[in-house]
């Protein structure tokens, strides 16, 4: 099969980290970017993926990047016009962005990573080890380095990343279906005005993963997941975070505002892996998801903020609502029961998955038609047909990593760039062949549905879109 090549690249590519996402995206780079395998070097702390690297004839260096060695390791490999693809954990994104800017190289990552311990350092307050704080550090780098230097695309996987583009398409769909006459906005103010006009109060990144390893289920003392276990544990142990909407009447009892930055988000004094919320997807229907902190919860809320003379007059509440695969739910339950001490064994299921889908999208609520979900319903069978080394979850990440690299190569002087600032239609065009069915579905579901049938609850019936109604207590 012939695959479309979107851009020609004559420089060097360094991939830092080669876990499930690195292994899954490598064949996509070679399919869709006009380049040679010899232009790619993998730098990773583990031997995992070495056989694949040899099969594709790319360079493989087993070296863990640290504060002490990252400059001397990377400096001979990258220069003006090259690109660094950061898919690692425990390697500082800020350090790599600053290095790439210095040498003139492009950059992309899927989340803003700190050096080891940054997520759990007891000497840091929960606010200081939040994704909000990591994002603020990246925005500070953008202000310091300027907006027209080498492009550094930050937080561009499935979520954060792809979902920001889903939100824009969903807004256009709702505008069309509710009779709102509008042109496609061309800037941040235009998009925020559209969301305000439509009455969007809440945006969930609503995801239900039903993939199972039917012949080899989770065992006691094992953490099982369909994507990076280290990444999931790191973000699950961070404070639960959410973009905080202008319509919210009161902070949660354990909610806190940050004492720095743009104030677009709040944090809860509990880990995301122990915080649950009500949400909805078309196939699954209503379910409870974990409110895991993610960068898009903050960047989307911030991007769609409307201010009048400096005062916030509109902002949607935005957060992740994630039901991972059932084995991962059991793993989290066991993990929490050990007071957040990780199990001695961990197992990433890719080839072992026997059935299931990953239903990943955005749920926009509060508008004239109630709720609207827009996203990908990718099955394991289709994922395997589309690309090697992937399950449904990883392919929903690797496709937007590919799209982010292509966008950076096409837009090489955009400085530090968040997904919300990118061309949503270009990204969706590149990703579409790898997402399975991409659907939009309306629903009259609210978080009040079926409530108080067994016991009285503290809910707000006047405004179903208050966060207190979504939260599971």
Residue pairs with C-beta under 8 A, 6 or more apart in sequence:
3 31
3 32
4 32
5 31
5 32
5 33
5 34
6 32
6 33
6 406
6 430
7 33
7 34
7 406
7 409
7 410
8 33
8 34
8 35
9 33
9 34
9 35
9 39
9 83
9 409
10 35
10 39
10 81
11 39
11 81
11 82
11 83
12 39
12 40
12 41
12 77
12 78
12 79
12 82
12 83
13 29
13 35
13 39
13 40
13 41
13 82
13 83
13 84
13 85
14 40
14 41
14 42
14 43
14 74
14 77
14 78
14 82
14 83
14 84
14 85
15 22
15 26
15 40
15 41
15 42
15 43
15 44
15 85
15 87
16 43
16 44
16 65
16 84
16 85
16 86
16 87
16 88
16 91
16 96
17 43
17 44
17 45
17 86
17 87
17 88
17 89
17 91
18 42
18 44
18 46
18 48
18 49
18 53
18 60
18 87
19 44
19 46
19 48
19 49
19 87
19 228
19 348
20 227
20 228
20 348
20 350
20 389
20 394
21 87
21 110
21 157
21 227
21 228
21 394
21 397
21 398
21 401
22 42
22 44
22 49
22 85
22 87
23 48
23 49
23 52
23 389
24 387
24 389
24 390
24 394
24 395
24 397
24 398
25 85
25 87
25 397
25 398
25 401
25 402
26 40
26 52
26 53
26 56
26 58
26 389
27 56
27 387
27 388
27 389
28 387
28 398
28 399
28 401
28 402
28 434
29 35
29 40
29 402
29 405
30 37
30 56
32 402
32 406
32 430
33 402
33 405
33 406
33 409
37 56
37 57
37 58
38 57
38 58
38 59
40 58
40 59
41 58
41 59
41 60
41 61
41 77
42 49
42 53
42 58
42 59
42 60
42 61
43 61
43 63
43 65
43 73
43 74
43 77
44 60
44 61
44 62
44 63
44 88
45 62
45 63
45 64
45 65
45 88
46 62
47 62
49 60
50 60
50 62
52 389
53 59
53 60
54 60
63 69
63 73
65 73
65 74
65 88
65 91
67 92
67 95
67 115
70 91
70 95
70 96
70 99
71 99
74 84
74 96
74 99
75 99
75 103
78 84
78 99
78 100
78 103
78 105
79 103
79 104
79 105
80 103
80 104
80 105
81 104
81 105
81 106
81 412
82 103
82 105
82 106
83 105
83 106
83 107
83 108
83 405
83 408
83 409
84 96
84 100
84 105
84 106
84 107
84 108
85 108
85 109
85 401
85 405
86 93
86 96
86 107
86 108
86 109
86 110
86 113
87 109
87 110
87 401
88 113
89 113
89 228
89 230
89 231
89 234
90 113
90 114
90 115
90 116
90 230
91 113
91 115
92 113
92 114
92 115
92 118
93 109
93 111
93 112
93 113
93 114
93 134
93 138
93 154
94 112
94 137
94 138
94 141
95 115
96 107
96 109
97 107
97 138
97 141
97 152
97 154
97 416
98 141
98 145
99 105
100 106
100 107
100 150
100 152
101 145
101 149
101 150
101 152
104 150
105 150
106 150
106 151
106 152
106 408
106 409
106 412
107 150
107 151
107 152
107 153
107 408
108 152
108 153
108 154
108 156
108 401
108 404
108 405
108 408
109 153
109 154
109 155
109 156
110 155
110 156
110 157
110 160
110 161
110 397
110 401
111 131
111 155
111 157
111 160
111 231
111 235
111 294
111 295
112 131
112 134
112 135
112 137
112 138
112 154
112 155
112 295
114 129
114 134
118 124
118 129
118 134
119 129
119 234
119 235
119 237
119 238
120 129
120 234
120 237
121 129
126 239
126 256
126 267
126 269
127 133
127 239
127 256
127 258
127 259
127 267
129 238
129 239
130 238
130 239
130 241
130 258
130 267
130 293
131 235
131 238
131 241
131 293
131 294
131 295
131 297
131 298
132 241
132 258
132 261
132 264
132 265
132 267
132 298
133 258
133 260
133 261
134 295
135 295
135 298
135 299
136 260
136 261
136 262
138 154
138 416
139 261
139 416
141 416
142 415
142 416
145 415
145 416
146 415
147 414
147 415
147 416
148 413
148 414
148 415
149 413
149 415
150 412
150 413
150 415
151 408
151 411
151 412
151 413
151 414
151 415
151 417
152 415
152 416
152 417
153 404
153 405
153 407
153 408
153 417
153 419
153 422
154 295
154 416
154 417
154 418
155 161
155 295
155 296
155 299
155 418
155 419
156 162
156 400
156 401
156 403
156 404
156 419
156 422
157 397
157 400
157 401
158 360
158 393
158 396
158 397
158 400
159 205
159 207
159 294
159 296
159 320
159 360
160 294
160 295
160 296
160 299
160 419
161 296
161 397
161 400
161 401
161 404
161 419
162 360
162 376
162 396
162 399
162 400
162 419
162 427
162 431
163 205
163 296
163 300
163 360
163 361
163 362
163 375
164 296
164 299
164 300
164 303
164 418
164 419
164 420
164 422
164 424
165 419
165 422
165 424
165 425
165 427
165 428
165 431
166 361
166 362
166 374
166 375
166 428
167 203
167 300
167 362
167 364
168 191
168 424
169 374
169 424
169 425
169 428
170 362
170 364
170 372
170 374
170 440
171 191
171 194
171 195
171 198
171 200
171 364
172 182
172 184
173 372
173 374
173 440
174 180
174 198
174 200
174 364
174 367
174 369
174 372
175 181
175 182
175 194
175 198
177 369
177 442
178 198
178 367
178 368
178 369
180 194
180 197
180 198
182 194
182 197
185 191
185 193
185 194
188 303
188 420
188 421
191 303
191 304
192 303
192 304
192 305
192 306
192 314
193 306
195 304
195 314
195 316
196 304
196 306
196 314
198 367
198 368
199 366
199 367
199 368
200 304
200 316
200 364
200 365
200 366
200 367
201 245
201 247
201 316
201 317
201 365
201 366
201 465
202 245
202 316
202 317
202 318
202 363
202 364
202 365
202 366
202 465
202 467
202 470
203 243
203 300
203 301
203 316
203 317
203 318
203 362
203 363
203 364
203 365
204 277
204 279
204 318
204 319
204 320
204 321
204 362
204 363
204 365
205 294
205 296
205 297
205 318
205 319
205 320
205 321
205 322
205 360
205 361
205 362
205 363
206 279
206 280
206 281
206 289
206 321
206 361
206 362
206 363
206 373
206 375
207 281
207 289
207 320
207 321
207 322
207 323
207 358
207 359
207 360
207 361
208 281
208 283
208 284
208 287
208 289
208 323
208 358
208 359
209 226
209 323
209 324
209 325
209 328
209 356
209 357
209 358
209 359
209 392
209 393
210 284
210 325
210 326
210 356
210 357
210 358
210 359
211 226
211 325
211 349
211 353
211 355
211 356
211 357
211 358
211 380
211 391
211 392
211 393
212 325
212 326
212 327
212 353
212 354
212 355
212 356
213 224
213 327
213 349
213 352
213 353
213 354
214 354
214 355
215 352
215 354
216 349
216 352
217 327
218 224
218 327
218 330
218 331
218 347
219 345
220 334
221 334
221 343
221 344
221 345
222 331
222 343
222 345
222 346
222 347
223 229
223 233
223 328
223 331
223 334
223 335
223 342
223 343
223 345
223 346
223 347
224 325
224 327
224 328
224 330
224 331
224 346
224 347
224 348
224 349
225 232
225 324
225 325
225 327
225 328
225 331
225 346
225 348
225 349
226 324
226 325
226 328
226 348
226 349
226 350
226 353
226 358
226 391
226 392
226 393
226 394
227 348
227 393
227 394
227 397
228 348
229 346
229 347
229 348
232 292
232 324
232 328
233 335
233 342
235 272
235 292
235 293
235 294
236 271
236 272
236 273
236 290
236 292
236 332
236 335
237 271
237 272
237 273
237 340
238 271
238 272
238 293
239 267
239 268
239 269
239 270
239 271
239 272
239 293
240 267
240 268
240 270
240 271
240 272
240 275
240 291
240 292
240 293
241 265
241 266
241 267
241 268
241 272
241 293
241 294
241 297
241 298
241 319
242 265
242 266
242 268
242 291
242 297
242 301
242 317
242 318
242 319
242 467
243 264
243 265
243 297
243 298
243 300
243 301
243 302
243 315
243 316
243 317
243 318
243 319
244 257
244 264
244 265
244 266
244 301
244 315
244 317
245 301
245 315
245 316
245 317
245 318
245 467
246 312
246 313
246 314
246 315
247 317
247 366
247 463
247 465
247 466
248 317
248 466
248 467
249 460
249 463
249 466
250 468
251 257
251 266
252 266
252 268
252 467
252 468
252 471
254 268
254 269
254 270
255 266
255 267
255 268
256 266
256 267
256 268
256 269
257 263
257 266
258 265
258 266
258 267
262 302
263 312
264 298
264 301
264 302
264 305
264 315
265 297
265 298
265 301
265 302
267 293
268 275
268 291
271 340
272 290
272 291
272 292
272 293
272 320
273 290
273 292
273 332
273 335
273 336
273 340
274 336
275 290
275 291
275 471
276 288
276 289
276 290
276 291
276 471
276 472
277 288
277 289
277 290
277 291
277 319
277 321
277 470
277 471
277 472
278 286
278 287
278 288
278 289
278 321
278 447
278 469
278 470
278 471
278 472
279 286
279 287
279 288
279 289
279 321
279 363
279 470
280 286
280 287
280 363
280 371
280 373
280 443
280 445
281 287
281 359
281 361
281 363
281 373
281 375
282 359
282 373
282 377
282 439
282 441
282 443
283 357
283 359
283 377
284 323
284 359
285 445
286 445
286 449
286 450
287 323
288 323
288 472
289 320
289 321
289 322
289 323
290 320
290 321
290 322
290 323
290 324
290 332
291 319
291 320
291 321
291 322
291 471
292 320
292 322
293 320
294 319
294 320
296 318
296 320
296 419
297 318
297 319
297 320
298 318
299 418
299 419
299 420
300 316
300 318
300 420
301 315
301 316
301 317
301 318
302 315
303 418
303 420
303 421
304 314
304 315
304 316
305 312
305 314
305 315
306 312
306 313
306 314
306 315
307 313
316 366
317 465
317 467
321 363
321 470
323 329
324 332
325 349
325 356
325 393
327 349
331 343
334 343
335 341
335 342
335 343
349 391
350 389
350 390
350 391
350 394
353 380
353 391
353 392
354 380
355 380
355 381
356 379
356 380
356 392
357 377
357 378
357 379
357 380
357 392
357 436
358 376
358 378
358 391
358 392
358 393
358 396
359 375
359 376
359 377
360 375
360 376
360 378
360 396
361 373
361 374
361 375
361 376
362 373
362 374
362 375
363 371
363 372
363 373
364 371
364 372
364 373
364 374
365 371
365 372
365 446
365 465
366 465
369 442
370 442
370 443
370 444
370 445
370 446
371 442
371 443
371 444
371 445
371 446
372 440
372 441
372 442
372 443
373 440
373 441
373 443
374 438
374 439
374 440
374 441
375 438
375 439
376 396
376 435
376 436
376 437
376 438
377 436
377 437
377 438
377 439
378 392
378 395
378 396
378 434
378 435
378 436
378 437
379 392
379 436
380 391
380 392
382 392
382 436
383 390
383 391
383 392
383 394
383 395
383 436
384 390
384 391
386 395
386 433
386 434
387 395
387 398
387 434
390 398
392 436
395 434
395 435
396 434
396 435
398 434
399 430
399 431
399 433
399 434
399 435
400 427
400 431
402 430
402 431
403 426
403 427
403 430
403 431
404 419
404 422
404 427
406 430
407 422
407 423
407 426
407 427
407 430
408 414
410 426
411 417
414 421
419 427
432 438
446 464
446 465
446 469
447 464
447 469
447 470
448 459
448 461
448 464
448 469
451 457
451 459
452 459
458 468
458 473
459 468
459 469
460 466
460 468
460 469
463 469
